[in-house]
Structure formats: C-alpha cells, structure tokens
Amino acid sequence: MDSSVSVRIGVISPQDWGLPAAAGLSGKIYAPLGVAWAELAARADAATRWLGRNFDAHTAGLVPAWQLMAAYDRAPAAALLDAAVRAATRFYDRRVEARRTSIFAGGAYEAPGATISTPRTAEAVITFLGLAARTGEAHWLARAEQSGRYLIQARRHGFATGCAPAARRWFDRGVDSWGRVVEALLLLAEAGEDLLWFDEALRWGERAVTMQEEHGAFYLIDGDYYSSSLVADEIRALVMLYQATAQYNFLWVGSNYADWHVRRQAANGAWPMTLDRDGHVVMPTVASADVADIAAALLHLHYVTQDAKYFDAACRALRYTLGRQITPDDDPPGAAGGFWAWDPYHDYALSSGAAAHGARAFWWMIDYWHTYLSSSTTGEQDT
C-alpha cells in the first residue's frame, strides 16, 4: 500500500477520501472485474453523460447531485457543479423546513407537504457540505448545520426516523438509516470543527452497535426487515467511527455486517432487496443502485482491515453492476450509459440513483486500486 496517502472520511467522491484521480489507465483486462481500467472509466463517464442528458433540477434527488460533484472533482467543468447547485437549491427551497418558529427546522420532507424523513435530512446535510467544500459559499455550510440541528432533535426523541410536523409527532418506526445520520454528523464535525457534532455521531453509533443480530444482520425497516438500501451507509459509518475514535467495537460490528453479506452474496455478485427477520426473501428483486453502493463501502472496509474477502466481494458486486449498465449496442436507443433500476426488469425503468452509485463506485475502485494495490497485484490480462 502507498503509505503516503491516508483515506479520510467521505461519502460523495474518492477525492473526499484524499485519493488522487487515476490517469493513464491501462487497456488490459483486469480479471476480477472482467474489463480494462480504461473501460471502467469510460463506463463511469458514459453514466455521467446519460445523467446530463436526463438531468432535471426540478425533479432530481440529491444523490444524482453527488455524481455531478464526483465528476467535477475529476474534471472541473462549471456546468457539472452548476447543475448540482441547482438541484440542491431546488431541494432546499421545496423540501427543507425553514420556518424559524418550527421545532422541526432543518428537517427534509420526503415530498412537499409530506412527513419529514431523518435519513433524507442526513442526505441533505451531506449534499450541502459537499457544495460548501466545492463552491466555497458559506450559506451551504449554514444550511448543513441547520439540518444537523434537526438530527439532534431526532436523537432527543428516541432516535426518531422522522416526524409529522402538522401532528407534532415523532416516529419510532420506519426506515432507520442511522448510518447516513452518522456520516452526516461526522462530516459536520470535520467541516465545523465542533465537538457537538462528533458527540452526536457517537450517540447514534453507540445505539447502532446494540441493534445488530448475533448472525451479523441489521433489520432497519420497522425493526423487522432487512433492506439492501440500508447497508452501504451503515458499513461506512461504522468504519468512519472506528477511524475517528479507534474504538474497535465499531470496526467489529461493521465487519460483522459485511461478513454477513459476503456469506450471502449471490453467484452473480448481487443481494436480494428485502428479507424478513426470519430469513425469508420478501422481495427477490435486486436494486442495482444498492449493489454498487455496497461495493464502494466494502472498499473502505478493505482499506482499514486489509482483508481480501472484502475487495473480492466488491469486485463481484461491480461485475454485476457493469451488467446492469446499457451500452451503445443495447436497446433502447439513446439510453447508453444508463442503468436498469431493477433486476428482473419489471417496468424497465432507468434509475438516476443507480447511475450515481454505479459511476461513483467505478471511480472509487479505479482510484483505490491505483493508489493502494497496483504495485502489489496486477490481475491484468492482455486483451
């Protein structure tokens, strides 16, 4: 490994980790992925072009804005950052509770006028901090801190998953994505150098380690269901807490959750979307975005543990992800670079979330391997 580069905490981009963007990529096949590094980079670029053709700041969520910021980190084109700013501004104006008299101020609504979601609020914090770092504009940090203060209130009300402002009611059931909350709070602590945020992250993390089942899984939907969408952030958060505190229990729990996934990874590299607490598959459909995001989280765990099984599982997951991307030779015409949302296809929907997670996972693999692993292993084959 290259000891001159140390992975920092980060969610949006490999450059948030402090990794240099790899250049001069080989055209030889890298066997564990089944494609050349140059082809993997081209696939990520194609996903960004697809997003550009289909991006609408009025309807885009925040995760597609992460892809735009990650692409900007590699090639600083103003149009990429401008599009991310437009999407985040629209989201803030329409979806963030900004009334000064509201005890729910800073919370992010799932939809205008709907209930506030704690995970969505954490997603907003991460987005606003990403823009603060890239634009240098202070109002983005202020907006991140505003939403961070909602996360404190959610913790005070039993680590609430959300709330209904009109009824002045906090929820103790629902989607408990504590991983995204921990990420947001640790990033706030790093940006603002305020121990308040670090202490809040610890409170969420200490609660999380008590929630893991003996076999390693977390059931984070209503306390009864596993979801593949509640994996990557949770593994990343636990690794980040370990990096921030050197408390081994966080790494142990994160590794245990990852091990559960390694044992259950399908031959094609994927995981089913939903299981119940008894182990029954509720929905065998695979969500393409989740598989890519889990792969990126496993790379972070591999960096800390140096356990090859996590890198190998990430490679299998990315091979699956590559198979979900539409190439120029595929139908429908004009969709090249996009990713199918579901497997099986069901409604044949393309997903901006899958594109964002897929492209960023490809970049993470490229930059991580070229920074840390290229000198010790090659795995490259002549085409």
N, C-alpha and C positions, 0 to 999 in steps of 0.2 A: 504493500500500500504506500501511497505518497503521503508521508507524514507532514509535508509542508502545507497540506490543505486539511482543515478540520471542518466537518459538517456542522453547521449551525442549525437552529430550529427554522422551519419554514414550511409552507404549505403550497404556495402558488407556483413556484418555479424552482428548477435546480439551482438557479443563481441565488435564490434566497438561502440555499444551503452554503453558499460560497463557492460552488463548483464553477469552474470556467466552462464556457460553451465550447464543446469539442469541435475542431475543424480538421479539414484534410482527411475525411473519413474514407475508410477502405471500401473497395468494391467487392471484396471477397466475402463469401457467405460466412456468417458467424453461426456455427452449427446449432447451439442451443436455441437460437431464435428462428433459424431457417431462412434468414435474409441477411444481406450485407448491411453494414452500418450505414453506408450511403443511402441504401434503400429505406432503412428505418427512418432516417432523417427526412427523406423525400416524402414518406408517408405522413409524418407529422406536419410537414409544410402543406401537403395536399389537404389535410384536415383543417388547417387554418384558412386556406383559400376557400374551402367549402363553407366554413363558418362566415367568412367575409361575404360570400355571395348570398347567404341566407340570414345574415345578422340583422335584427331589428331591435334597436334600443328600447322600443316601446314594449316589446314582449319578451325580450331576452331575460333570463335569470342571471344570477351573479356568477355562477361557475363558468359560463362561457366567457365572461369578462376576465376570469383568471387565465384562460387560454390566450386571450389577446395580450395580457400583461406578460405572460411567459414568452410569447412570440416576440414582443417588444424587447425583452431582455436579450434576445439573440440577435435581433436586427432592429435597432431603434427607429422604426418608422412612425412618424407622428400620427398617422391615420389609425394605427393599432391602439395607441394609448387614448386617442380622442374617442374612439368607439367604446372603449372600456369606461371612460369617464361619463359618456352619455348614458350608458346602461345603468351605472351606479347612481347617477344623478336622478334618473327617472325612478329608480327603485326607492331612493331616499324620499323623493317628493311624494310618491304614491303609497309607499308601503311601510314607512317608519313612523311610529307615533312620536310626533314632535311638539305636541301641546305642552307648554311649560307647566301647566297645572295638573298634568296627568301623573299618577303614581306609576304608570306603565311606560313612561317616556323612554324612548330609545328602542323599544321593542319593535320587531319586524312582523308585520301581518303576512299570513300565508297568501292572502289576496286582499285587495282593498275592501275594508269593512268587515273582514272575517276575523278569526281569532288570531292572537299573536303566538308565534312559534319561537321557543327558546333556541332550537338549532338554527332556524333561519336568521335569528338575531346574531348568533355567533358567526354565521356565514357572512353577514353584513359587516361585522367587525373586521374579519379577515380581509374582505374586499376593500374597505375604506383604508385600512392600514397599508395594503398593497399600493393603493393610489397615492397615499401620503408619501410613501417612500419614493415613488417614481415621478410624481409631479412636484414634490416639494411644497405643496399647498397645505397650509395649516388647518384649513377647515375640514379636511378629510380625517386628520387625527382627532379633531374635536368631535366629529360625528362618530368615530370609532369609540371614543371614550363615553359618549352619550349612550350608545348601545351597550357598552360594557357595564354601565351603571344599571341597566335593566337586568343583566346577568346576575348582578349582586342581589337584586330583589327576587329573582327567580330562586336563587340559592336560599335566601331567607324564608321563602315559602315552600320549604321542603324539596328543594332542587326541582322546581316545577318545570314541566315540559312545555308549558305555555300558559295562556290566560285568556279570559273573555272580558275585556275592559268594560263592556256595557253592563255585564252582570257582576263586575268586580270579583271575579272568581278565578283562582289559580288551579291548574290541572296537575294531578299527581299520576296520571296515566297518559298513554300516547307514545310518541316517538322520543325516546330518551337518549338522544345523541350527545352524551356527556363528553365524548371525545372531541367533537368540534368546539364545544364550550371551553375545554381545557386548552386547546390550540389557540383559540381567540384570546384567552386571558394571558397565556404565556407570551404571545406576541405583543399584547398591550404592555406587559411588564417590560419587555425588551425595548419597545418604542418610547415609552414614557418614563422608564427608569423609576417606576413607582412600585414599592413592595406590596401595596394594596392588591394589585392585580396578581402578583405571584402568590400571595396568601390565599386569594380566591381560587386560583388554579389548584393549589394544594388541597383545598377543601373538597372540590369536585373530584379530584383524583383519589383522595383517601376514601371517599364514599365509593368510588368505582371499584376499587380492589375488593370491597366486601360483597360485590354483586356477582362475581364470577362463579360459575358452577364448577364442581370438582373436576369434571372432564375438560374444562377449558372454555366452554362457550359462554356467551352473554345473550340473554333474552331481553331485548331492549324495546320491544313493542308491547305495551301493556304488561310488561313483566313476564310475558308468556310466549313470545315469538322471537325467533332469530330472523334477522334480515341481512342480506349481503350488503345493503347500503349502510349498515352500522358496523363496519369492520375496519376500513382503512383509517378513518379518523381516530378510532379508538386505539388501534395499534400505534399509530403515530403519536398520539397524545401521551401514551404510557412511556414510549421511548423518549419523548421530549422531557417528560417529568424526570425520568432517570438521568438524562443529560444535565438537567437543571439542578438536581438535588443529590445525585449519586446514591439515592436510596434504592437498593436492589429490588425491593418488593415491586416497584413499578415495572422494572425490566422483566422480572419473573412472570408477572401477570400478563404483560404484553406478549412475551414469548409463548406462554401457555396458550393464549388465544390464537396466536399464529400457528402453533403446533397443531391445534385442533383443525385448522384449515388445511395444513399440509397433509394431514392424515385423510382428509375428506375431499381433497381436490380430485375432480374427475379426470379421466384419461385425456380429455380434450383441453384440460387446463382451467376449467370453469367451476363455479359453485352454483347450486340452485338458489333462487332468490329468497325463499321463505321456508322455515322449518318451525314446527311447534316444539314445546318443551319436552315432549315425549320422543322426539326424533323423527316424527312423521313429516314427509315433504308436503307442505301446504300448496306451494306453487313451484313446479319444476322449471318454470321459465327462468332463463338466465338473463340478468340485466347487464348488458355489455359494459356500461359505464363502471359498474361496481368491480368487475373483474380487473379492469385496467387500474383502478384506484388502489385496489388491494395489492397489485403488483408493485406499485410505487412505494406503498407502505412497507412491504417486505424488503425492499432495497434499503430503507432506512434501518430496519432491524438487522439486516445483514451487516451494515456498516458497524453497528455497535457490538454485535456478537461474533462476527466473522464465522457464523455457522453456515456452511454451504447450502444446507437444505432450503434456506430462505431465498437465496439467489436462484437456485434451481427452480423453486416454485414460482418465483417472479417470471423467469424465462418461459415456463409453461403457460402462465397466465397471459403473457404478452403474445405468444404464438397464437393463442385463442383470439386475442384482441385483433391481431392482424387479419384473421379470417373473417372478422365482422366488418371490416372496412371495405367500402366499394371502390374498386379500381376502375381505370378508364375502359377496361374491356367488359365490365359488368353492366347490367341493366339496373335501374333505369338510366337513360341518357342524362347527362348533366349533373348526376349525383356523385360523381367521382370525388373521393376524399371523405365523404360522409360515412357514418357508422350506423348499422342497424341497431335499433334500441333493444330489441328483444330476440331471444332465440328459444323456441321457434318464433318465426316472424310475426305471427298473429296479424297485426294491422299494417305490417310493412312500413312502420314508422322509422324515420331517421331521427336521431337524437343529438341535439347540441351538447347535452351533458356527456354523452358517450364520446363525441368528438373532442370535447375539452379534456376529459380524463384520459382518453386514448393518446392524444397528441402529447400531453404533458408527461404521461408515463413513458412514451417513447423517448422524449428528451431526457427524462431522468435516467433511463437505462443507458443512453448514449453517454451522457456526461459522467455518470457514476463509473461506468466501466472504463472509460478512457482516463479518468483521474486516478482510479484506485487499482484496477485489475488488469489493465492491458499489458503491464510489464511482467505479470506472473502467469497469466494464462492467455492463450490466443483463441483457440477453438475455431479459427478461421480456416476455410477451405477454398481452394481455387474453384471459380465458377466454371 
